[in-house]
Amino acid sequence: MIGRHTQFALRTLLLVLCLSAYGAHAEPYLAVQLGLKCGQCHVNPTGGGLRTTFGDIFAQTVLPAQHLDTGTPLDNWTGQVGNYLRAGGDLRFDASGTQAPHTPSTDQFALEQTRVYMEADVIPNRLLAYVDEQVAPGGALNREAYLMYWSATHDWYVKAGQMYLPFGLRLQDQTAFILSATGINMTTPDQGVEFGWEHGHWDAQLAVSNGTAGGAASSTGKQTSAQMAYVESVWRLGVAANYNAQSIGAKSAFGIFGGLRTGPISWLAQAEITDDQSIANRQGKQLATLLEANWLIARGNNLKITNEFLNPNREVPNGEQTRWSLVYELTPIQFVQIRTGFRWNDGIPQDNSEHQRLYFVELHGFF
């Protein structure tokens, strides 16, 4: 734990960064800002993990507020190791402080995660093997490991192994209501098979997996996840569905998500309903929404404002929760991002945990 003097220093640093720091772009609003699909910058067509060569070069030459010259453009890092291998990684370290009514405040330094990625182009542009490994904290933990085959026309693919499931927006903040309500996020990959189709403005995925992401694994059925999106240069709209046939009661989720660019502001939105029948007395019916604005103030500067809503039990009135986030993001040079922000929750008066305040500064290194 950190003492009072360090807590004061942390809050001072937060204030300084909020007033004077440069900002950076984040996922997935960057795709909305540029009018691109997630697969343009990431090896995984649904986003997250290892960046493509395009994503690496863009993150070094366009994304940062200042590009430090390391030679000719051909000398920029692309993750290429030999003719058939590519590598990458992410490290996130943060300092945070948490407050809640009638509860002792806490503050700490934490290594949020260190992840390494490896792609082997077994047959270039047709067959690849991919691994996403979290090496800290808590020791090695595999996130994704799959084999993916692309068609000759590169408009459909099949992958098999352990993977993130397709369902709506793939946000950086894994505590967002729309991710916790469904249980489908980047901390709950599942093992199965995914079929993807990309044609013009259309983008669709269908996955059948064991069912470990949305709830307990089931021997009586599998988990099915599907989504489809239409992407234009300034807007996109998609729908998603998930059905997890748990032996203790099926869980289903349906959502609609989208993005819109209005000048320097990129908007993200998602709404979803879930029904977890493993929870007795129909108390597993939830509604979650997210609305987010990302303001590109200048090159390398992004201000993110997010409003979230959660009704954890649609059968019971007056149990709603809301959460607001104000985050300022910085990529001063290539490979480095600084994020500083404040989140505050509001919920039922008698639950102190639903009135939490979180302050944080995060250092993100990526390559």
N, C-alpha and C positions, 0 to 999 in steps of 0.2 A: 504494500500500500504506500501511497505518497503522502507526505506530511502537509501541514497547512501552508508552509512557505512555498512548497512546490505547487500546491493548488493555486496560490496567488499568482505564481509565475506562469502557470498554465493559462489562467484566465487573461493575464496580461498579453501573453503570446497570441491568444485567440483574438483579442481586440486589435493588436497590431496587424495581424494577418488580414482581418476583416477590412481594415482601413487601407492597407497599402499593398497587399499581395496581388500578383497576377493570377489569372485563372486558367482552367483547362477544360477540355471537352470530356464527356463521360458517355457511358453506354446506357440505353440504346438511342438516346436522342440524337446522337451524331449521325446515325443513319437517316433520321428524319430531316436533319439539317442539310444533308448532302443529297437526299433523294435516292439513297442506295438501299439495297438489301443487306442483311447482316453478313451473308456469305461473301460479300465483297471484301470485307476486312478481316474475317475470321475463317479458319479452316473448317470449323463446324458451321454448316449452312444455317443453323438456328442461332448462332452467335455464342460468344464466350470462348475463352481459352486462347490457343495459339493464333497469332495473327498471320494473315497471308503476306506475300511479298508486297502487295499493294498497301495493306494495312501498316506494315512496318515502315515503308518509305513515307507514307502520308503522315504517320505519327511523328516522324523526325523532321520533315521539311515544311509541313503546313500547320500541324497541330500546335507546336510550342510557340510561346510568345517570342522567343529568340532561338534561332538555330545556330548552334556552335559548329563552325566549319571544321570538318574532319578530313577534308580532301575533296575529291571529285564526287559527284553523285553516286558513282559506282562503288565508292568506299563506304556508303551508308550500310548500317547493319540490316541484313535481311534474314538472319537466322540460318543461312545456308551453311551446312557442314558437309563438304564434299558435294557429289552430284545428286545424291538421293536422300539426304537427311536434312531436316530443318529443326531448329530448337528455339525455345523461348522461355520466358518466365515472368512471374509477378511476385513482388514482395510488398506487403502492407503492414505498417507499424503505426500505432496510434497512441495518443494520450487522451484520456477522457475523464469527465466528471459527471456524476449522476446525483440528482436531488429528487426527493419525493417528500410529501407532507408527513410529519411525525415519524420520519425514518432517517437514520444517520446517513449523511452524504458520503459518497465514495469517490475516489479518483485513483487512476492507475495508468501505468504504461503497459502496453500489450502488443505482442507480435501477433497480429490478426491472422496472417497466413503467409506462407511462402510456397509457391507452386512452380513446377517446371513442366514444360511441354516438349514432346518429341513427335515428329512426323516422319515416317519413312515412305517415300514415293516408290513403292515396289514396282509399279508400272506407271510412269509419269502421266498425270491427268486422267488416269483410269482407276488405279487400285492403290490405296494408301492404308497404312497402319498408323494409329494415333494413340498417344498416351498422355493423360493429364494427371500428374501426381502431386498431391499436397505433402510436402516434406516437413512442415512445421505449422503450428505447434502440435505437440502430442505424438510426434513420430509420423512415419510414412502412412499415407491414406490415399488410395486410388480414387479419383473422381470420374475419369473417363478412360476407357480402353476399348477401342473397337477397330474393326476392319471395314473400310468403306469402298464400294465399287461405283464408279460413275459410268453412265452410258457413253457411247461414242459421240453423241450429239450434246452431251453434258447438260441435258435437261431433266434427267432423273437419276436417282442414286438409291443404293441399298446399303445400310450399315448394320453391323451386328456386334454386340458386346455390351459393355457398360456405358451408359450415356445419360446426359441430361434430357428430360422429357420435354417435348414441345407443348407449351401452353402459354400463350400470351407474351407479355413483355418480359424480357430477361434482364432484370434490373441489377445494378451493382449492390444495392442495399437488400440483403437477404432477410431483414426483419420487417420488410414492408407488409402491410395487411394483406395485399392481394397474393403474396407468396406464402404467408403463414396459414391463411385460410384454406387453401387447396393442399398445402403440404408439398407442392411441386416447386422446387427451387434448386439452386446450385449446390446445396448441401445434401440433397436426396436423389442422387442418380439411381437408375434402375438398370437391370440387365434384361436385354431383349433385342428386338429387331425393329428398325425404322426404315420406312420407304418415304422418299422425298421426291417432289416434282416441282420443277422450276421452269416456267415457260412465259417469256415476256414479262408482263406486269404481275403474273400470278406466282404464288409461292405456297406450297402445301406439304404437310408431313403427317404420316400415320405411323404410330409406334405401338407395338404389342410387347409388354414386359411382364416381369414376375409379380409386380404389385407391391414393392417395398417402399415406394416414394409417398403415396397418399395415405398409407396406413400399414398395418401388419401384413406380412407375406401370407399368401393364401394358397392352399393346395387344391382348392375347389374351383379356382378361376384365375384369370390373369387381369392385368391392367391395360386398358386401351386409351391412348392419348392421340388427339388429332387437332390440327389447326389449319386454317387456310387464310391467306391474306392477299389483298390487291394493293400494289405499290405504284403510286404516281410520284412525280418529281416533288410535289409540294404536300401531298397527303397520302395516307394509307389507312386501310381498314381491314380488320380481320376478326374471325370467330374461332373459338377453341372449345374443346370438350374433353372430358376425362371420365372414365368409369373404372373403378377399382373394385373388383369382385372379392372383397375380403370375406373370409369364413365367418367373421364375427358381425358381418353386416356390410353391405356394399356402400361405397362412397362415390358420389358423382359430382361433377363440377361443369358449369357452362359459363363461358365468358365472351365478351366482345372487347376489342382493343383497337387503338388507332393512334395516328400521329398527324400533326398539321404544322406547316411552317408558315409563319406570318412575319415577314421581314426578318429581323434578327432574333425572333423568339420562336423556339421549337416546342410544340406542345405534345405531351403524351397523356393518354387516358386509357383506363381499363375499368370494367365493371364485371362482376362475376357473382354467381350464386353457387353454393355448395350444399349438399345434403349428405350427411354422414349418418347412416342408419345404424351404425354400431353404438351410437349414443342414445340412451333410452329416452322415452317420453318425447320424442320428436325434437330434442334439444340440439340436434346436429345441423340445423338449417341456418346457414350464414349468408350474409351479403357483405361484399367488400368492394370498395371503389378507390381509384387513384386518379388525381388530376395534377399534372406537373408542367410547369413552365420553365424553360431553359433560355436565358437571355444571353446571347453572345454579345457582350459589351464591346469587345475589341478582340483582335486576334489573341488567342490564348486566355481570354477572360470569359468565364461563364458563371452566371448567378442562377442557382436552382431553387425554385420555390415549389413545395409539394404539399398538397392537401390529401389526406387519406381518411376514409370512413370505414368502420366495421360494425356490423350488427352481429354479434356472436351467437344470437339465438333469436330468429325471426318470430318464434312463437311467444316470446316474452317482450312486452313493451318497455321502453325507457332503459334499455341496456346498451345503448350505442356508445361507441368510442370514436374519437377523432384524433388525428395526429398531424401536426404541421412541422415542416422541415424547411430551414433556410440554410443553404450550403453554398459556399463560395469556393470555386475550384481553380487551381493553378497548375499550369505546366510551364515553368519558366524556361526550361531547355528540354531537349529531347531526352526521353527515358525517365523523367522525373515529374511527378505530379504531387501537389499539396492540396488537400481538401480540409476546410475548416467549416464547422457548422453548429447548429443548434436545433434540437428537436424537442417539442413539447407535446405531451399527451393530455387528453381530457376524457373523462368517463364518469362512471357512477361515483357519487361523493364518498361513499363508504369504503371504496377500494383505493388505498393510497398508491398502489402500483400503477393505476390508470391515470395518475397525475404526475408522472415522472418527467423530469427535465434532463436532457442529455446535452453536454457540450463536448466537442471533440476536435482534435487536429490529427490528420492522417497523412503520413508520408507513403506515397505509392511509387515504387520503382518497377519499371517494366522494360522488357526487351524482346 
